[in-house]
Amino acid sequence: MSCAPILLKFLGIKLSAEITKYKTFSEQRLFQAILVQALEDAVNPSGLKKETYHKYESHCWFIDNGEEFKNICWGADMDPDFIRGEYLRLVDSEKIFFTEKQRSWIRYRDLYRKYRSAQTKEDRRYIKNLILKENKKR
């Protein structure tokens, strides 16, 4: 599997060696590509809204350690505990982090979802004011 050299350098030797290991079966290469894409999204430093949402979703996917994550790892012939452990090591060493702008976009999306699900006009008005305050921060 080919990856951007900068991503491989960023991930470190152990994780880079694991995700670039040649897989015999096409299904394994497909699952391997899904993991690589999730890692690329998770390390993306961009402050753009859509890319921030992808980063946050990838981050949660690794952190939550759900069945989907485990199935993708096993499908790629990789140990999910190893992949998650290496990801958490990158988070702990602050190689993977969220900028203030990215955190602002995440708060904005959460507030917008609350706004859409609000039952009363008063709730919507209150949440809308919070959204406006969040927008001013950016």
Beta strands, then each sheet from edge to edge (+ up, - down):
end
